[in-house]
Amino acid sequence: LPIRSQTTTWGVLAVDSDKESGISSQDEELLSIIVAHLALELESKDVLRDLNEEVSRLKALHEIMQRISMERDDERSFLKSLTVHLAKTFGYEEITAFLFEDSGLAAVASNLHDDESLRRLTERLRAAGGGLVTLHGRGATVTVSDDLASHPMYARGDSGFHAVSQLDAPIRFNDRCFGVLSVESSRRFSTGDVDFFTILSGHLGVLMALHELIRGNERMALEDELTRLWNRRYLFGVLERQQ
């Protein structure tokens, strides 16, 4: 008898008898009740596990956003902290953050790549037309690509890690895309992974837009509106730092 619910089949309960017609209709009815009970137990465990995982993700998301929202450093700094924290907390094997700069897509932070490796990855992606990261960065939603070995646009890094699936989460605010969080894994991503990175990338987009606005306002306060030359306030700030 198959042990299954409406959405999942966990296995089969097989019952043998050494007698001809040794399994009666009453036995079949009893066994049907048993497998139904097993299916309910297994389904309950699945639901509970999913709930616990969701709670853990939300708690980690809250901690991550609290940490990086207090940082006023440049994006590269807090993205480096973010990739390391995500890998350590959730066990993601390779996480790389990319930013769209004037010169094009740039790999700026990773839990595996050092600065030199990030530079080579950037060159490799630009030579390949931007790869999957640029393609998915133009979209508005998180995208998952499986079977990377046969994907024509996949550009493998030099970390030695061989991924099966790649998840790309655009960091957007309104129509502006600041960059992409790209996660490579030796397993396929779950719906929970997609939901988590959808929320996280949305928070990052708002945070980057806020930082950009603050930097713009700070610069406006230090330069002449007409000539765009540094003003008296900027000069006194430089003198104070030099002293």
C-alpha positions as CSV (number, residue, x, y, z in Angstrom):
1,L,0.0,0.0,0.0
2,P,1.4,3.4,-0.9
3,I,2.1,5.8,2.0
4,R,1.0,9.1,0.5
5,S,-0.9,12.3,1.0
6,Q,-2.5,14.5,-1.7
7,T,0.9,16.0,-2.5
8,T,3.6,13.6,-1.4
9,T,4.4,9.9,-1.7
10,W,6.9,8.8,1.1
11,G,7.0,5.1,0.3
12,V,5.2,1.8,0.3
13,L,4.1,-0.6,3.1
14,A,4.6,-4.2,1.8
15,V,3.0,-7.1,3.7
16,D,3.6,-10.7,2.8
17,S,1.9,-13.9,4.0
18,D,3.2,-17.5,3.7
19,K,-0.4,-18.7,3.3
20,E,-2.5,-18.6,0.2
21,S,-5.2,-15.9,0.6
22,G,-3.5,-15.2,3.9
23,I,-4.3,-11.5,3.8
24,S,-8.0,-10.9,4.3
25,S,-10.2,-8.0,3.4
26,Q,-10.2,-7.0,7.1
27,D,-6.4,-7.1,7.0
28,E,-6.4,-4.8,4.0
29,E,-8.8,-2.4,5.7
30,L,-6.6,-2.3,8.8
31,L,-3.4,-1.8,6.8
32,S,-5.1,1.0,4.9
33,I,-5.8,2.8,8.2
34,I,-2.2,2.2,9.2
35,V,-0.7,3.7,6.1
36,A,-3.2,6.7,6.3
37,H,-2.0,7.3,9.9
38,L,1.7,7.0,8.8
39,A,1.0,9.5,6.0
40,L,-0.5,12.0,8.4
41,E,2.4,11.6,10.8
42,L,5.0,12.2,8.1
43,E,3.0,15.1,6.7
44,S,2.8,16.7,10.1
45,K,6.6,16.3,10.5
46,D,7.2,17.9,7.1
47,V,4.9,20.8,8.0
48,L,6.6,21.3,11.4
49,R,10.1,21.1,9.8
50,D,9.1,23.7,7.2
51,L,7.6,26.0,9.9
52,N,10.8,25.7,12.0
53,E,12.9,26.5,8.9
54,E,10.8,29.5,8.1
55,V,11.0,30.8,11.6
56,S,14.8,30.4,11.5
57,R,15.0,32.2,8.2
58,L,12.9,35.1,9.4
59,K,14.9,35.4,12.6
60,A,18.1,35.4,10.7
61,L,16.7,37.9,8.2
62,H,15.8,40.3,11.0
63,E,19.3,40.0,12.5
64,I,21.0,40.5,9.2
65,M,19.0,43.7,8.4
66,Q,19.6,45.0,11.9
67,R,23.3,44.5,11.4
68,I,23.7,46.0,8.0
69,S,21.2,48.8,8.4
70,M,23.5,50.3,11.1
71,E,26.5,50.3,8.7
72,R,27.3,53.4,6.9
73,D,30.3,52.0,5.0
74,D,30.3,51.5,1.3
75,E,28.2,48.7,-0.3
76,R,31.2,46.4,-0.8
77,S,31.9,46.3,3.0
78,F,28.4,45.3,4.1
79,L,27.9,42.9,1.2
80,K,31.1,41.1,2.2
81,S,29.8,40.8,5.7
82,L,26.4,39.6,4.4
83,T,27.8,36.9,2.1
84,V,29.9,35.4,4.9
85,H,27.0,35.5,7.4
86,L,24.6,33.9,5.0
87,A,27.0,31.1,4.2
88,K,27.7,30.5,7.8
89,T,24.1,30.6,9.0
90,F,22.4,28.6,6.2
91,G,25.2,26.5,4.8
92,Y,25.1,28.0,1.3
93,E,28.3,26.9,-0.5
94,E,29.0,29.9,-2.6
95,I,27.5,33.4,-2.4
96,T,28.7,36.2,-4.6
97,A,27.4,39.8,-4.6
98,F,27.6,41.8,-7.8
99,L,27.1,45.6,-8.4
100,F,26.3,47.4,-11.6
101,E,28.9,50.1,-12.0
102,D,29.8,52.6,-14.7
103,S,32.2,50.1,-16.3
104,G,29.7,47.2,-16.1
105,L,28.9,44.3,-13.8
106,A,31.5,43.8,-11.0
107,A,31.9,41.0,-8.5
108,V,32.5,42.8,-5.2
109,A,32.0,40.3,-2.3
110,S,31.9,36.6,-1.7
111,N,32.3,34.0,1.0
112,L,34.8,32.1,-1.1
113,H,36.5,34.6,-3.4
114,D,39.3,37.0,-2.4
115,D,39.7,40.3,-4.1
116,E,42.0,39.0,-6.9
117,S,39.6,36.1,-7.5
118,L,36.7,38.5,-7.7
119,R,38.6,40.6,-10.2
120,R,39.2,37.6,-12.4
121,L,35.5,36.6,-12.1
122,T,34.5,40.0,-13.2
123,E,36.7,39.9,-16.3
124,R,35.4,36.4,-17.1
125,L,31.8,37.5,-16.8
126,R,32.3,40.6,-18.9
127,A,34.1,38.6,-21.6
128,A,31.1,36.2,-21.6
129,G,28.6,39.0,-22.0
130,G,27.7,39.1,-18.4
131,G,26.6,35.5,-17.9
132,L,23.5,34.4,-16.0
133,V,24.0,37.1,-13.4
134,T,23.5,40.0,-15.9
135,L,20.7,38.2,-17.7
136,H,18.7,37.7,-14.5
137,G,19.7,41.1,-13.1
138,R,17.5,42.7,-15.8
139,G,14.5,40.9,-14.4
140,A,12.4,41.8,-11.4
141,T,12.2,38.5,-9.6
142,V,14.5,35.8,-8.2
143,T,15.5,33.3,-10.9
144,V,16.8,29.7,-10.4
145,S,18.8,27.9,-13.1
146,D,19.4,24.2,-12.8
147,D,21.8,21.9,-14.7
148,L,24.5,24.6,-14.9
149,A,27.0,22.3,-16.6
150,S,24.9,22.4,-19.8
151,H,23.8,26.0,-19.5
152,P,25.4,28.1,-22.3
153,M,25.5,31.3,-20.3
154,Y,27.0,29.9,-17.1
155,A,30.4,31.2,-16.3
156,R,32.2,29.0,-13.7
157,G,34.4,30.7,-11.1
158,D,37.9,29.5,-10.1
159,S,37.0,28.6,-6.5
160,G,37.1,24.9,-7.3
161,F,33.4,24.5,-6.4
162,H,31.2,22.7,-9.0
163,A,27.6,23.9,-8.7
164,V,24.5,22.2,-9.9
165,S,22.0,25.2,-9.4
166,Q,22.3,28.9,-9.3
167,L,19.9,31.4,-7.7
168,D,20.1,35.0,-8.8
169,A,18.3,37.7,-6.7
170,P,18.2,41.2,-8.3
171,I,18.8,44.0,-5.7
172,R,16.2,46.5,-6.9
173,F,14.4,49.6,-5.8
174,N,11.6,50.7,-8.1
175,D,13.1,50.6,-11.6
176,R,16.7,50.8,-10.4
177,C,18.8,47.6,-10.2
178,F,21.9,48.1,-7.9
179,G,23.2,44.6,-8.3
180,V,22.6,40.9,-7.9
181,L,23.0,38.3,-5.1
182,S,24.1,35.1,-6.8
183,V,24.0,31.8,-4.9
184,E,25.5,28.6,-6.3
185,S,24.7,25.2,-4.8
186,S,25.4,21.5,-5.2
187,R,21.7,20.9,-4.6
188,R,18.5,22.3,-6.1
189,F,17.0,25.3,-4.4
190,S,13.7,25.1,-2.5
191,T,10.7,27.4,-2.5
192,G,11.9,28.6,0.9
193,D,15.2,29.6,-0.6
194,V,13.4,31.7,-3.3
195,D,11.1,33.3,-0.8
196,F,14.0,34.2,1.6
197,F,16.1,35.8,-1.1
198,T,13.1,37.7,-2.5
199,I,12.6,39.3,0.9
200,L,16.3,39.9,1.5
201,S,17.1,41.4,-1.9
202,G,14.0,43.7,-1.5
203,H,15.4,45.0,1.8
204,L,18.9,45.5,0.3
205,G,17.4,47.5,-2.6
206,V,15.7,49.9,-0.2
207,L,18.8,50.2,2.0
208,M,21.1,50.9,-1.0
209,A,18.6,53.5,-2.3
210,L,18.6,55.2,1.1
211,H,22.4,55.2,1.3
212,E,22.6,56.7,-2.2
213,L,20.1,59.5,-1.2
214,I,22.1,60.2,2.0
215,R,25.4,60.4,0.1
216,G,23.8,62.7,-2.5
217,N,22.4,65.0,0.2
218,E,25.8,65.1,2.0
219,R,27.6,66.0,-1.2
220,M,25.0,68.8,-2.0
221,A,25.7,70.2,1.5
222,L,29.5,70.5,0.7
223,E,29.5,71.9,-2.9
224,D,28.3,75.1,-4.5
225,E,25.0,74.5,-6.3
226,L,25.9,76.6,-9.4
227,T,29.6,75.9,-10.0
228,R,29.8,72.4,-8.3
229,L,33.0,73.5,-6.6
230,W,33.6,72.5,-3.0
231,N,32.3,75.2,-0.5
232,R,33.5,76.7,2.7
233,R,32.0,73.9,4.8
234,Y,33.9,71.3,2.9
235,L,37.2,73.3,3.2
236,F,36.8,73.5,7.0
237,G,36.2,69.8,7.2
238,V,39.4,69.0,5.2
239,L,41.4,71.4,7.4
240,E,40.0,69.8,10.6
241,R,40.9,66.3,9.4
242,Q,44.4,67.4,8.3
243,Q,45.1,69.1,11.7
